[in-house]
């Protein structure tokens, strides 16, 4: 492989990243010296006090002072003993003996990229590929061999040439000397992160010391105050280091893409990049499908199902097929999100897929030795390997005698039926995918717009569907601009319609977009009125006017109920967020008190659902049982420690609550739209 030229932008980001690291090193060494002198000073004062006069009080006072100094110094040096170990419980290690073809394939890529062969190679179940290693403070000074992880969900979704491009990208991160800076930055970044955020064990240790005696508690509190000051300073430095690291990381991605293109060509990396999101979606849909049936089904191999869903979704989205896989281009990726606002997210470690694809198209390196076979062909016994990974996914699920394996034919029938039941009829052309039918008909001059002049093809044509997309994107851009104007998104400049603007221009653009939104809303409202009248005329012609009004009334009732339930759900989710945080007892008790104050309102909402016949077809047996169990007792969530059973019941009820009212809303919307389909088709 030819030597890749390092871009000026990459060099610039590397220099800035090194500068940020130097800032950290100087700052940290200064803090460490001051911390060490502080600890020595505390020790000197403590022993001096005890030598002056020895009483129980002076002894406790002296030990408190000494402990304070030691704690500050321990905090500043604890990262040295921290080792970041990547869990391997979800992985299976493979060897050259087991998979000779795959190892030869990887060896050829390694040779071409001119890097080291991985220390170990692992397979995971997901749609990903990565290089990882167990890092520690010492790994900054001594080379560590990396491990390669390849996801079966990825292997199942690409060709051999595409997998070659993906792995060449991963190896590319470690192939050139200039890119070793990124690894160094990563390790220093982890040190700062440890000092700022990985303090659970340290906090537990200090709490135990504070609990020994009131005097110790006082000096521990002072030590924590000093540590808070140190963290404030480090947080400022962390922002500088991390921002520069993110910028460098984005440049590293472009560089690794160029390496991969020289190994496998531009096109295989482009096609695999564009397919990854759909591959991830298909994998997750299979997991969700079986999670809803886990009481009776546990697949022995989920990957034939994933491949079916991948191609099924490709067909549903009218995507062409190549090598028995969906072929995706940028127009599909951007079809639902045509924003005119371009913000460079300083905190993202990866550039957008669109920018990566455009860079690869500019390189336009010819694909060589194309291998269009499925990547699964590289494995000696792919089915056995897939079954092993599937089994790992379900390791923690208790076996039940009645649970059965589902064959692919049964899955296809059930998934297809379920998919169609949860989608609106295709005759609407996606018009209602992101909007609802109107609730109340606004004034319209029927004499100027006779129903006979309305065309179904025009009402639901591409022009109107695109208008809805423009409206939604416009609203998103307004929200983004408002965040820029208010300083929530801290940037100095941004691009809009290809023109560069400063933060001070955001308000002017907001006013412009709000005027455009008024125009969009008016056009959509006029079309919705025509749709309402169009189907009303069909209903009247068939003597089904009352049925038409009934469906609209049911939808209107549910639409209002949805807003009420969604607001309640949002409040409860917000009130339970603390359960995922590491808090002291006082904070936990305050959050519990706030939750208990809100809980009676939430319980009334659950009781209203249980008593409402309109939810009868939506409320599953599992949801009904969960609600009744939750409502049957006044649950205690915390008493010196968390009551896991009560908390799980609360969180389960919230999940079932959202599922119930969301599914109910979808059902009445679909019933209305299906009735309209029947009217139009004359069913």
N, C-alpha and C positions, 0 to 999 in steps of 0.2 A: 504493500500500500504506500502511495506517495505521502510525503510529509505534509501535514495539514498546516496551512499558514494561519497563524494566530492573528485575529482581527485586532485593529486598534482599539475597538470598544472592549474586547476581552482584556487586552493589556491594561487599559485604563481602569476597568473594574478590579483587576488583580492588584494593581498598585493601591487603589482606594481601600481594598479589603486588607492589604498588608498594613496600611496606615492605621486603619481602625484597630487592628490587632496590637500594633505598637502602642497605641493609646491605652488599650486595656492593660497590656503588660506593665507599662509605666505606672498606671493608676493602681493596679493590683499590688505591685511590689511596694509602692508607697503605703498602701493600706496594710499590707502584711507586716511591714517594718513597724508602723505605728501600732498595729495590733499586738505585735510581739513585745514592744516597749511598754504598752499598756498592761499586758499580762505580767511582765517582770515587775513593773511598778506596783501593781496590785499585790503581787506576792511579797514584795519588800514591805509595803505598808502593813499587810496582814501579819507577817512574822514580827515586825517591829512592835505592833500593838501587843502581841502575845508575850514578847520579851519584856515589855514595859510593866505589864501587870496581867497575871493570868487568873481570870474568873470565867465562869460559864458564859456570861454575856459577852465578854471580850473575845472568848474563843469562837463563839458563834458569829460575832461581828467580823472577826478576822477571816474565818473560813468563808463567810459570805463574800467578802471583798476579793479573796483569792479565787473563789469560784467564778465570780463575775469576770475577772481577767481571763481565766482559762476558757470560759464559754465563748467569749469574743474571739479568742485565738483559734479555738476548735472550729468555729463557724467559718473562719477565713481559710482554713486548711482542709476541711472535710472532703472537698472534691477530689483530693489526691487518692483517697481510698475508695472512690466511687467507680464501679465498673458497670458499663452499660451492656447487658447481655440480651441478645435477641432471643426471645422464646422460640423453641423448636417443637413445642408440643403438637402444633398443627402441621408439621413438616414430615416428610419421609426422605431419608438420605438414599441416594442411588449410587451405584459404583459402575466402573467400566465393564466389569464382568457381567453385571445385570443388563446394562444398556450400551453395548459396544458401538453401535451406530451413532447414537446420540453423542457419546464422548468423542468419537472421531470428528463429528460435525462441529462440536464446540472447539476441539483442538485446532481445526483449520481456521476458525474465526480468531482464536487467540493468536495464532501465528501471523495472520494477516494484520491484525491490529497491533501486533508487537507488544503484547502484555503477558502477564503471568497466568498460567492455568489456575482456575479456582482451587482453593484448599479443599472445599467439599461442594457437592452439588445436591441441592434439595428440591423436592417438588412440593408445591402447596396446591390447595384446591381452587384458589382465586384466579381472577383475570389480571395477572400482573407478572412482572419480572424485575428483579432487583439484585444488586450486589450488596452484601452486608458483612459486618464483622463485629466482634465484641471489642468495644473500645474502652480505654482507661486513660488516665493522665500519662502513663508511660508510653501509650501508643503514639503520642505526639513525637517521640524521639526514636522509636524503634519501628521498623516496617512490620506490618501485620498482613498476612495473606487473607484475601477476601473469599467469602463464600458466595455461590450463585444460587439464587432461588428462582424457579420458574413455575408459574401457575398453570395448572392443567386447564383451567377455564380459558387461558390465553392460547395454549397449545391447540386446544380444541377449536379455535376460532381463526387460525391463520394457516398460511401455506408454509412450506419449508423455507422459501426465499424470504418471506415476511418475518419468520422467526429468526432467520440469520441476521436480518437488518436490526431487529429489536435487541438481540444479544450483542451485536457489534456496537450498538449504542451504549449498552450497559458497560461493556469492556472499555469503550472509548473514554469513559470518565477517569480511567486509571492508566491510560496509555502514554500520556505525554507529560514531560517534566513540569510544564507550566500549570498543569491541572492539579498537581499535588498540593498547590496552595489551597484549593478548595477543600481537600481533606483536612489540612491543617486548620483552616478557618472553622470547619465543622467541629473539630475537637475543642477548640477554644470556646466556640459558641456553646457547646455542651457544658463547659466549666461554668460559664456565666449563668447559664440556665439553672444549673445545680445550686449555685449560691442564691439565686433569686426564688426559685419555685420548688425545688425538691428538698423540702425541709420537714417533712412529716416525722421522720424518726428523730431528727434533731429537736423538734418542738416537743415530742413526747418525752425525750430525755430531760429537757429543761423543766417540763411540767412536773416530772417525778421529783426533781431536785427541789423545786419550789414548794412541793407538798410536804417536804420534810420538816420545815420550820418556817415561822413567819419572817424571821430575819433572812433566811435563804430566799424566801419568796420575794422580799424587797429587792435584793441584789440581782436576782434572776430577772425581775421586771426592768431594772436599770440596764442590765446586759441586753435585754430584748430591745429596749429603746435605742441603745447604741447600734445594735445590729440593724434596726429599721433605718437608721440614718445611713449606714453603709449600703444597705439595699437600695435606698433612694438614689445614691450616687451611681451604684452599679447598674440600676435600671436605665439611667440616662446613657451610660456607656453601652449597655446592651442594645439599645435602640440603634445607636450608631453602627455597632459591629454587625448586628443582625440585618439592618437595611443594606449594608454593603455586601454582606454575605448573600442576601437574596438576589441582589443585582448580579453578583458574580455567578451565582447558581444558574440564573437565566442564560447568561452567556455560555456557561458550561454545557447547557442543554443544546444550544445551537451548535457548539463545537462537537459534541458527541454525535449529533445528527449528521454532521458533515463527515465524520469518521465512518459512521454506519453507511452513508451513501456511497463512499469510496469502496466499501467492502461489498455491499449488496446492490448498489444502485439507488437512485432517488425514489423510484416508483414503489418498490416493496415496502419501504418505510412509510411512505405517504398512505398507501392503501391500508396498512395495518393500523396506523395512527387514527385514521378516519373511522375505522371499524370498531375500535376499542370500546367506545361508549355504548354502542349497540350490543357488543359482546358482554359487557358488564351488565347491561339491562336484562339481557336474556338469562344470564346466570342468576341474577337476583330474582327474576320472575319465577324461575324453577324453585328456588329456595322458599319463596313466599307460598307458592302452590303447595309444597309438601309441609310447610309449617302449619298450614290450615287443615292438614289431614294427618297430622303426626300421630293421632290416636289410633289410626287404622292402617296407615301406609308408611313405609320407610324404604325408599328406593335403594337398590343395591348398587346402582350406577346412575348418577344424575347427568352425565355428559352427553349421551344420546339425546336426552330431553333438551339440554342447553342448545345443542346444534340445531334441533328442530325449531325451537323458539327463535333462534337467531335468524334462520331463513324465513320462518313464518312472518316475523316482524318486518323483514326486508321486503317480502311480497306485499304485505299490508301497506307499506309505505312506497310502493311502486318503484323499488330499487332494482336496478339490473343485477344479474348474478354472474359471477366469474369464478371459475374453479369450485362451483357449488357453494359459494359464499357470497353474501351481499356485497356489492361494490358501491362504495359511498364516496361522494364528492363534497366539496366545500359548500355548494349550494344547498345540499340537504342539511348539513350541519348548521347553517345559518338561517334556514328557512323560517324558524320560529323566533329568531332574535336578530333583527336587522337594525341594531342600535346605530345611531349616528354619533354617539358619544364614545370617545376612546380615552380611557384612563389607564395609564400604566400603573398597575397595582404594585407598589414598592415592596409589599410583604409577600408576594407570590414567589415561590421558588422555581416555578416552571412558566415559560412563556405560553401563550395560548396555542391551541392546536392549529388555528388558522395561521398565525404568524410562523409557526414551525413549517407548516406545509408550504407556505409561500416562499420561505427561505430555501426549502428543498427543491421547489420548482425552479427557482432562480439558478441553483447549482446545476440542475438538469443533467445529472450524471447517469449515463446509460446503464440500464440493468444488464448484468452479465450472468451467464449461466443460470437462467431462470429455472427454478424448480417449483412447478405448480402443484406438486403433490401436497396433501394435507400434512401438517407438521406431526400429526399423530403417527405417520408412517415411519418416523425415526425411532419408535419404541418397539422392543422385542415382543412384548405382550401388553398392548395398550389397554385392553379391557380389564385385565387383572389389576394394573396400576390404577386405573380410574376407580375400580371398585374399592381398592385400599383407601384412596383419598376420600371417597364418599363415606366410607365407614368411619373415618376420623371425624368427619363433620357431625356424625350422629353418635359419637362415643359416649357423651354424657346423658343420652336419652335412655331412660329405663325401658328395657325390652318388655313387650307385651305379646302374649301368645297369639292374639288375633291380628297383630300387625303383619301386613303382607307386602311383598315386593310388587311393584306395578310395572307391567311390561310397557314398552314404548308405544305400542298400538293403543292401549287403554289410555295412556297419558295424552296422546294426540287427540283422541276423541274428547276426553274430559276438558283438556286445556282449551281446545278450539271452541267448545260449547260455552265454557266459562268466559272466554275472551269476548265472544260475540254478545253474550248476555250483559257484559259490562262496557259495551261500546254503543254509541249512537249509530243509527243507520247511516250507511255510507252515502245515501242520496243527499244528505245535508252538506256533504263536501267539507266536513270539519267546522262548519259554521258555529255549532254549539259546543265545540270542545272546550273553549275558553270563555264562553259567555252563556247567559241564561235567556230563555224567552222573556219577553216583556211581561210585567205584572198587570199594569193598567194601560189601556189604550189612550194615548194622548190625542188631542184634537187633530183631525186630518180632513181636508176638504175632499170628500169622496167624489164630488162632481168633477173635480180636476183630475182625479186619479181613479177612474173606474176600475173595479176589480178585474174586469174582463181584459184589461190591458196589462195586468201583472203576469209575468212569466216566471215559472218555477226556476228555470235555468238561470235567470237574471237575479232572482231573489237570493239564490244560494250559489251564485257563480264565483269564480276565482277572484273577480274584482272586489266583491263584498267580503270574502274571506280574508283577502290581503288587507283590506281596510281595517278589519278587526285587529289583525296583526300589527298594523301601523299604530293603531290606537293604544294597544297594550304596551308596545315598545316605547311609544311617546310618553306614556305615564311613567314607565320605568326610568326614562331619561330625565323626566322632571324630578322624580324622587332623588336620583343621583346628583343632579345639579343643586337641589336643595341642600343635600348633605355637604356638597362642596362649598356652597355659600355660607352654611352655618359652621364650617370648619370640622365637621365630623369626618369627612374625607380630607385629610391634610395634604393637599397638593398645591403647587404654585401655578401649574399650567395643565391644560387638557386640550384635546382636539375635538372639534364638532363640525361635521360635514367637511372634514379634511382641512379645516382652518384652526390654527392654534389660538387659544384664548387663555386669559389669566383668571384667577379666582374671582376677581372683582367683576368679571363679565358674566358670571353665572346668573345673577338676578335678571339681567336683560334677556338672556336666553330663556329663562324660566317663563317670563312674561310672553315671549314669542311662542313658545311651545304650548302654553295654556290657551292662547288664541287658536292655535292649530287644533288643540284637543276639543275645543268647543265645536269647531267645524266637523271633526271626526264624529263626535257624539251626535250631532244633528243628522248627519247622513245615515248613521247606524240606526238612530231612532226612527227616522222616516222609513227605512227598510223594514224594521221590526213591525211598524204599524201596518205596512203593506202585507207582511207575512201573516199577521193576525187576521186581517180582513180576507186574505186569500183563502186561508183554511176555514174561516167562518163561513164564507160563501159555499165552500165544498160541503161543510156540515149541514148548512141550511138546505142545500140541494138534495141531500140524502136523508133529511128529517132527523138529523142528529145534533141539532143546535144545543139542546140541553146537556147532552153528553159532553160536548165540546166545552161548555161553560163549567161543567163539573170538574173536568180534568184541570182546567185553568185555576179553578177555586182551590183544589187540593194542592196544586203547585204553589199558589200564593200563600196558603197557610203554612206549608212546610218551609217556604222561603223565609218567612218571618221567624219561624221557630228555629231555623238553622242559625240565623244571626244571634239569637238569644243564647242558644246552646254553645255556639262557637266562642262567644264572649266569656261564658262561664268556664269553658274548657281552658281558655287562655289564662284566666285568673288563677285557676288551680295549677296549671303547669308552672306558672310563675312562682306560685307559693310553695311548690315542691322542689324547685331547683337547688335549694340548699342541701338536699339529700345527697347531691353529687359533689359536695365541697368538703374540705377538711376544716372543720370549725371547732372552736372551744365550746365547752358546755353551756356557758352563758348565751352565746350566739344561737346555739341549737335550740335552747329553751325559748328564746324570743321568737325564732322562726316557727316553732311548734305552736306557740300562742297565736301568732298571726294566722297560721293554717287552720287552727281550731275555730277561729273567729269567722273564717270564710266557709268552713265545711258545711254548716247547716244549709246555706243557700245551694251548695252543690248537691247535697242529699235530696233537697226538694226537687231539683231538676231530674234526678234519677227516679224519684217516686212518680213524677209526672209522666216520664217515659213508660214506666211500668203500667201506669193506669190508662195510657193513651192507646186506643185501639188502632190508630193509624200506624203505630210502630209494630203491630202484630206480626207482619210478614218480614220485618227487618230485624227484630229483636231475636237473636239466636238463643238457643238453649244455654250455651256457655255464658253469654252476656247476662241473661236473666238470672242464672245461678250466681254469677259473680256479684251482681248488684244486690241480690237478696242477702248474700253472705256479708257483704260490706255494710249493708244497712242494719243488720241484725244486732250489732253491738257498738258501743262507744269505744273505738279502738284507741289503744295507748301506743304512741309511736316512739316514745323515748322515756326511759327511766334508768338513769346512770349510763345506759348504753341503748343503742337503737334496737327496737323490736322488729326484727327483719320480717317476721310473718305478717304483722300488721301493715308495714310499709309496702310489702309486695302486694297485699290485697288492695291497698289504696291505689297504687300505680296501675295494677291490673284493671281496676274499675275505671280509671281514667282512659286507658287504652280502649276498653270495651265501649265506653261512653262516646268517644270520638267516632269509633267505627260505626256505632248504631245510628247516630244522628246524621253522619256523613253518608252512610249507605242509604238511609231513609230518604234523604234529599235527592240522591242520584236516582233512586227508584221512581219517585213521583215525576221527576224531570223526564226520565226515559218513558214512563207510561204516557205522558203528554205527547212526547215526540213520536212514539210508536203509533199513537192514535192518529196523529197527523199523517204519518206514512200510510196508514190504512186508508185514510180519506183520499189521499192523492193517488194511491194505486188501485182504489176501488175495491178494497178487500172487505 
